[in-house]
Amino acid sequence: MSIAYHALVLNLHQPRGNLQELLEHQTWEAKEILFALDRIPRSLWGHEDLARVHLSLSGTLLETLSDPTFQQQVYGTVDCGSLLWHFQNQKLFEVVGTGYFHPVLPLIPEADRREHLSRWLGIAHHLLWRPRFQGFWPPEMGFSMELIPLLRAFGYRYVFVDSEHVEPLTEMSWQELRYRPHIARHGDDEIVVVVRDRELSDAQESGMDVDWFLNEVAERTKWCDFPPLVTTGTDGENGGWFRNVTEGANYWSAFYLPLLKRVASGEAAIAPTFVSDYLDEHGAHGEVRVRTGAWNTGWHHGRDFTQWLGSERQRQTVGDCARVSRAVHEARWFAGERGLTEGPHAEAIAEALDQLLLAETSCNIYWGEAWVPRAEAGLEAAVQALGRAGITLPEEAAILDSPTGERTVQTPTASSEDPPTDLASPPVASDPLVVTQTTETLS
């Protein structure tokens, strides 16, 4: 019986303040999310010999779970301190890096990408007690080849990419392209790319049984003359399949634990693995190019970032982020040149940067135009902070004018009219206009 290695990846993200708002306005939904997070380590206790899970935890989720006030609020529901401690278990979990505020990295300026990656490492090293994070999960799987030097500069060994966007540069079969790690190069830098199987991941997200999964993997890998690495990646706390609290009706009790039982008995030709262990033993083979794009969402295929750039207002918001970013980083450079690293001036610039990065959260432009005001509010706060530092954006770079010509700077609050917090659900429909180049980083 030939063995296929299985790399399971779960993306865990909640925007800053989202769980707090849900606790106040939609309490059960907040509890469902917290139960789904807490269920991950609880389901795997006692299975350290076989279970292998890659976790991508956004900086804002880690920030929330480690906040003493939030921990006290939810103590009777979930013990967040213990949850974070369980995520430190390196026998069960290979934590992979990501962006702090969960931005679509190819859509934001390079200087901001560095800030998101740096901030994530800061909080992750502190809370998860790992000297190094070998893998990287791009938020929304938004990837472009120009990210490779940045990822290498931050010490990442491999990056997950979606199967839809991978093109071979050396001759290889369909099976090799999808089920073998490869090398991707940009300039003088190279990184290992690990290919997420889109179809199997779709099934993981919505619900599947063990027999179907084993048969599907066997069919897809039966012609492999190498040890195949089958990678599935989805959100891990969104959707009914992961949130269902009924025993035997969620991902862990209905699928993953029965899968481990079959593996333990020798009835399954699957071996759960960490990508780092697979690479240590089998390496990467062949060179590929990865087209710029994201993972598929409920309505879109991920090419051209239509989910995030489908309307004029969404594209305008991305352009506004780029303009404010230039102003913020010029202000930081100016202050650094003059040694203004402390005091009200430096604090105002730091606040402007924080508000800018917060505005770049992918969720703000994921839901059509429904959450765009959140990005606009963050950008307005950044501009106001720059103003306190004596910096005014030039008139030609004025921002935050809505398509109707009205200023939209209010901060929205959670209500029943907000989009669902299940960020994997189909979003509000938007006009799929042709995307023009809105920032210097688009390709």
N, C-alpha and C positions, 0 to 999 in steps of 0.2 A: 504494500500500500504506500503510494507516494504521498508525501506530506506537503501541504501548503501552509506557509506561515501567515498568521493573521495579525495585522497591526490595527487595533481599535483606537480611534481618536475621538474625543469628546470636547467640543468647544463650549465653554461656560462663560457667559457674559450677561451682565445687567448694567445699564447706563447708571451714571452717578445719580443717586437720589430716587431711582425707580422703585426699589424695594420699599423704601420709606414711604413713598407716595401710595404704593399699593397697600401697605399695612393700614394706612389711614382710610383709603377709599374702596379698596377691593381686597379685604383681608384674606379671604380664602385663596385667592389667586397667589398672594404673597406666600401663604403657607404651602401651597402646592409646589412653588418654585423651591422653597427652602427644604421641603421634604425630598424633592427630587435630587437636590445637591447632597443632602445627608444620606440618601439611600445608596449613593455610589460606594463609599467605603464600607457602610454597614453590610451591603450585599456581598462584599468581597472578603470580609473577615474569615479567616480559616482557609482561604484559597490561595495563599501566597505562593504555593508551589506551581500554580498554573495560570492564574489570572494576570493579565498584562494590559494596562490601560494608559493611553497617553492623554494627558489633560492640558488644555489650554484655558487658563483662567485670566480674564481681562484684569487690568490694573484697577478699574473701578469696582469690579466685583470683590477683589481682594481688599480694597479700601473699605468697602461696606462691611464685609465679614469681620474685619479686624477693628472696626470702630466700636469703642466701649459702649457708647450710647445705644447703638444698634444692637449690640450683643445683649444688653440688658433688656431692650424692648422685646426681643424674640426668645429670651432664655427658656421660657416654658414650652416653646415650639421646637427650637433647634439650638443646641449648644455650639455656637459658631467657633469658639476657641478650640473645642475638641475637634470640630470638623477640619479646621486648618491644620491641627496637629496630625490628624489621620491622613491628610493629603501629603504629609511629609514621608509617608511610607514608600521607600524606594523599591521595595519588592513588588508592590502593586502598581505604582504610578511612575511613569516617566513624564514629568512636567515639561512642556515645551513653551518656548517664548512666544510673545505676541506683542501687540501695541497697547499702551496703557489705556487709552480712551477708546480703543477698538475702531480706529479709522480705516477707511479703504486706502491703503498706503499709496498706490499709484495715482490717486486723485489729490494728494496733498503735497506741498513743497518738500524738497529734500531735507531742509533744515528742521521742519516739523517732524518728519519721520524719525530723525535722530532723537528728538526729544521724547517721542512716544516710546521708542525702544529703550532709551536710557532710563526713563522713569519706571518702566515695567521691571527692568532688571533690579532697580533699587528696592522696590517693594517685594519682589519675588525672592531675592536673596534673603531679605529680612524675615519673611514669613514662612518660607518653604525650605530653608536650610539646605540648599544645594550649592556646591561650589561652582557648578557649570550647568548650563542648559544647552544640550546638544542640538535639539531640534527647534524649528520655528514654524508656527501656524499663522499665516497671514490672515488678519481679520477679514471675514467674508471671503477667504481664499483669494483676495485681490492681489495679483502678482504681476510684476513686469520684470524683464531681465535686468533692468538697471538697478533693481534692489539687491542684486547679488553682492557687489562690493560692500554695501552697507551691512548686510547680514554677516558677511565674513569679518568685517571690522568689529562686530559685536561678538565674535567668537562662535557663531553657529556653524554646525557641521552639515546639517541637512535642512531642507525646507519642504513642506507639503505643497503639492500643486494638484490642480484638478485634471483628470484624464482628458477632458474636452479640449484642453489647450496645448497638449504636449505633441511636438513634432520631432521625428527622429532625424539626426544629422549623420548618424552611421547606420548601416543596414541592420535592421532588426525586424522580427516578426511582431504581429499584433500582441501576442502574449508577452514577448520580451518588453515591448514598449510600455505595457500597462502593469506588469507584475515583476518588474526588476527596477531597482534604483539606478539612476543615471547621473552623469555629470552635465551640468550646464555652466557655460562660461560667459562672462561679460568683461571685456578688456583683459586685464591680467588676472582676474579673480575667477574662481570656480567654486561651485557648491554642489553637494549631492541633492538631487530632487527625488522625492518619494511620491509616487503617483497615487492619488485617491481614485478608487473605482467609483465613478459617478452613479452607475445603475445600482450597484450593491449598497451604496450609501443612501440612495433614495429609499431602498427597502428598509434599511436600518432605521431611518427616520420615521417611517410610517407604520412599521410593524411587520415582523416576519417570523416564521417558525424555523426550528433547528433543521428539520429534514430538507426544507426548501433551500436554506442557506448552504448546507453541506453539498447538496446535489448541484446547485448553481456554481459553487466554487470548483467542484470536481470537473464539471463540464468546461468551465472557462480555462482551467489550468491543465487539462489532460494531455495536451501536446507539449507541455513545458519540459525541456531537457535540462532544466536548472531548478534550483529551489525557489519557487514563486513566493513573492511577498504580496499578499492581498491586503490592501489598505482601505478601510471604511472610516469615514469621518462625517459627523453630524453635530448639531447642537445636542447637549446632554441634559438640558433642563427645560426645554421648550417642547410643546406638543403633548397630546394626551398619552402617547406611547411611553414617554419618559415620566410624565407627571402623575399618571394613574397610581393611586395609593392602594388599590386592591391587589392583594397577593395573587400572583398568577396572571396578572393582566397588565404588567408593565415590562419594559425591556429587560430588567435584571431577573425577575422571577419567571417570566415566560420564555425568555430566550437565552440570556448569557449564562445563567447558572445551569440550566439543562445542557447547554453546549459544553460547559466545563465538565459536567458529569459524563458526557459521551467521550470527551477527550481522555478523561482519567481512565475510562474502561477500555480504551483502545478502539472504540467504535467510530471515531471521527478522524478523518485524515486532515486534521487541522492542528496547528501548534501555535497558540497565542505567543506573541513575541514583542519585545521592545525593538524599535527600529535600530537603536544604537547597537544592540546585541546582534541583530541580523547583519548590520554593516561590518561589525568586527569579524564575523565568521565568513560572510559571503561577498562583501564589498559591493561596489557599484560598477556597472558595465555600460559602455556606449555613451555617446554624447547626444543631447537633445537641445532643442530650443523650445521655450515656453511662450506661447502667444499671450499678450496682455489680456487679462480678463479676470473674472471672479467665479465663484461657484454658482450653480443654478439655484434660483429661488422659486417660490411658488408660481411665479408668472413669467420669469425670464431665464434665458439660458446662460447668462453671465458674460457673454461677449459684449464689448463696448460699454459695459457698466450701465446698461439701460435702466436697471433697477434704481440707480442712484442719479442718473443724468437724463431721465426720460422727459422732463418738462423744462421749460425755460427757467422757471423759478429755481428748480434744483440746480441747473447749470450755473445760474447766476450766483447761487450760494457758494458753490465750489470756487467760482472766480473771486467772490468777495473774500473767502478764506485766504486765497493766494495774495490778494492785495493787503489785507490786514497783516498777514504773515511777514511780508516784506517790511512793513512799517515797524512791526515788533522787533524783528531781528536787526534792523538798522539801529533801532533805539538801544538794543542790548549791546551792539558793537560800539556805539557812540559812548554809552555809559562805561563800558569796559576800558576803552581807550583813555578815559579821563578818571579812572579809578573810582567811579561812583558805584560801589558795590554794596553799600549799606545806606540806610535812611529812607525817607519817604519816596525819593525819586526811584531808587532801586526796587522798592516794594511795589510801586505802581507798575513798573515794567514787568516784574515777576507776575503780578496779577493779570496783566494783559496777556502774557504768554499762557498762563493757566486757562484763561477764558477762551483763548483761541483754540488751544488743544481740545478743550471740552466741546467747543462748537464743531470740531471735526469728527465727532462720534458718528459712526456710520449710520446709526439708527435715525439720526436727525434728518437724513435725506432718503432713508429706505422706504418710508411709507408715503410715497408720492410727495405731496406738499403738506401732509397733515402735521408732520413734526418739524417742518422747516422753520417755523417761528422759534423753536428752541435754539437752532443754530444762529438765527438772526439775533436773538437775545444775547447769546454768548459773544457774538462779534461786536454788538453794540457795547457790551460791558468791557470788552477789550479796548475799543476805541475810547471809551470814557476813562479807562485807567491810563491810557497813553496821554489823554488830555491832562490828567492830574500831574503827569510828568512833564508837562509843557510841550507835548508833541501833538500836532494836528495833522491829520491826513490831508494831502492836497485835494482841492475841490474836484479835480478830474478823477480822483480815486474814491469819490463818495460812495458809500455802500448802504445796503439795507433798504433800498427803495423797492417796494413790492411791485409786481406787474401792474397794480392799479394806481401806483404813484403814492400810496400811503406808507407812512413809516410803521414798521411792525417790530416793536422792541419789547413787547410785553412777554413775560415768562409764563408759558402755559402751565396749568396745573392738571393733575390727573382727574379724569372724569369718565363717565360711561361713554362719552363721545370720542375719547381718545382711541387711537388704534390699539388693537390687542397687544399685550406685552409679550405674547408668544411671538418672538421675532422671526420664527420660521413659518408663520402663517402667511397666506396670500395677502399682499399689501393692497393699498388703495390703487386702483388703476390709474395710469398716467399716460399722457400722450407720447408715444414712442417716436419722438423726433430724432432726426439725424444729429449725432453728437459732433460738435466742432471742438477744436482744441482749446480748452478753457484754462489750462495751466501749462507751465513749462514742462511738467513731468509726464503729461499724457503722451502715449505712443501708440 
